Amino acid sequence: MKYLHTMVRVTDIDASLKFYRDGLGLEEVRRTENEKGRYTLIFLAAKGQHDTPVELTYNWDPEVYTGGRNFGHLAYEVANIYEFCAHMQKLGYTINRPPRDGRMAFVRSPDNISVEILQEGAALAPAEPWLSMPNTGAW
């Protein structure tokens, strides 16, 4: 068995690319538009890891997605969780579960997909402002 990809449904391509590409730093690997099926598929992956992409599925006919219909959560490892979370905040995203432990954080995409951010290697020493920052919303 070989892992192929993870799919999440999105409702706004531009907002989703801002989050996944500009925020998370994923690269667009390929894009497919299917007029007959009325959808666009955008595959994004971490640099150098194009064999494990996330597939953003945009259905041209609007649909409201509720729990389970769009997905649970994605997880990515980063070199410095504090710098990464500060970067996401600068782009206007809420850190729903701050990295108080120097190890794990959660942020949500424009379509409310939870993304778990994990510190590469050992946890960083607890530090402010993250240490005293409360959880915000659901994650």
Legacy VTK file of the C-alpha trace (Angstrom):
# vtk DataFile Version 3.0
C-alpha trace
ASCII
DATASET POLYDATA
POINTS 139 float
0.000 0.000 0.000
1.209 3.521 -0.809
-0.161 6.728 0.656
-1.379 9.009 -2.164
-2.929 12.200 -0.808
-5.404 13.803 1.587
-8.427 15.645 0.200
-10.266 18.581 1.734
-13.154 20.448 0.160
-12.794 24.226 -0.048
-15.249 26.991 -0.806
-12.879 29.793 -1.917
-9.760 28.970 -3.939
-8.014 32.306 -3.294
-8.620 32.206 0.470
-7.518 28.575 0.580
-4.316 29.243 -1.386
-3.490 32.134 0.949
-3.766 29.710 3.880
-2.158 26.561 2.460
0.406 28.149 0.123
1.255 31.517 1.664
0.608 30.528 5.287
1.667 26.888 5.543
4.276 27.256 2.791
3.003 24.411 0.605
3.817 24.444 -3.100
1.270 23.887 -5.849
2.189 20.601 -7.523
-0.595 20.411 -10.105
-4.064 21.673 -10.918
-6.917 20.050 -12.822
-10.168 21.677 -13.928
-13.029 19.423 -14.949
-15.831 21.303 -16.729
-18.049 18.252 -17.078
-17.727 17.371 -13.380
-17.770 21.091 -12.423
-14.803 21.001 -10.065
-11.180 22.106 -9.688
-8.498 20.013 -7.981
-5.381 21.718 -6.652
-2.598 19.528 -5.253
-0.189 21.166 -2.799
2.772 19.649 -0.965
5.595 20.590 1.354
8.835 21.469 -0.411
10.585 18.283 -1.492
7.614 16.113 -0.509
5.522 16.211 -3.664
4.644 12.534 -3.266
2.410 13.322 -0.235
0.164 16.190 -1.302
-3.021 17.639 0.071
-5.762 17.872 -2.575
-7.997 20.936 -2.399
-11.300 20.136 -4.093
-13.340 23.130 -5.188
-16.832 22.257 -6.415
-18.117 24.950 -8.743
-21.680 24.586 -7.497
-21.821 25.978 -3.944
-22.398 23.518 -1.119
-22.309 23.939 2.656
-19.935 21.435 4.235
-20.567 20.222 7.755
-18.556 17.984 10.079
-17.097 14.940 8.390
-18.051 16.105 4.894
-14.937 18.234 4.512
-12.389 16.523 6.852
-10.873 16.140 10.349
-7.372 17.638 10.499
-4.020 17.755 8.737
-0.659 17.674 10.533
2.649 19.274 9.541
6.037 19.412 11.253
7.949 22.718 11.316
11.509 23.730 12.220
10.410 26.393 14.749
6.820 26.324 15.961
7.005 29.792 17.536
8.233 31.449 14.339
5.674 29.538 12.292
2.753 30.568 14.543
3.933 34.213 14.493
4.031 34.024 10.673
0.449 32.720 10.563
-0.725 35.464 12.930
0.893 38.114 10.698
-1.224 36.747 7.835
-4.336 37.237 9.989
-4.938 33.662 11.186
-5.945 32.788 14.739
-3.823 30.252 16.559
-6.689 28.259 18.069
-4.468 26.122 20.272
-1.221 28.023 20.960
2.067 26.126 21.326
2.234 26.594 25.101
4.228 23.370 25.403
6.658 24.315 22.610
5.490 21.223 20.760
1.961 21.477 19.308
-0.407 24.120 17.964
-3.613 24.184 15.919
-4.825 26.703 13.340
-7.873 26.570 11.047
-8.142 27.145 7.315
-10.771 29.481 5.797
-13.004 26.376 5.492
-12.498 25.416 9.162
-10.112 22.553 8.490
-7.977 22.067 11.595
-4.261 21.951 10.924
-2.028 20.548 13.642
1.453 22.072 13.738
4.149 19.999 15.460
7.651 21.048 16.448
10.354 19.080 14.642
12.479 17.120 17.109
12.290 17.976 20.788
9.826 20.530 22.090
11.088 24.105 22.381
11.303 25.619 25.853
7.962 27.191 26.846
8.009 30.905 25.961
5.776 33.963 25.924
3.466 35.079 24.453
2.521 31.467 23.743
2.870 30.181 27.308
0.030 32.311 28.693
-2.109 32.463 25.547
-5.516 30.754 25.948
-7.208 28.503 23.416
-9.499 30.321 20.995
-12.557 28.678 19.475
-12.506 25.046 18.424
-9.514 23.168 17.104
LINES 1 140
139 0 1 2 3 4 5 6 7 8 9 10 11 12 13 14 15 16 17 18 19 20 21 22 23 24 25 26 27 28 29 30 31 32 33 34 35 36 37 38 39 40 41 42 43 44 45 46 47 48 49 50 51 52 53 54 55 56 57 58 59 60 61 62 63 64 65 66 67 68 69 70 71 72 73 74 75 76 77 78 79 80 81 82 83 84 85 86 87 88 89 90 91 92 93 94 95 96 97 98 99 100 101 102 103 104 105 106 107 108 109 110 111 112 113 114 115 116 117 118 119 120 121 122 123 124 125 126 127 128 129 130 131 132 133 134 135 136 137 138
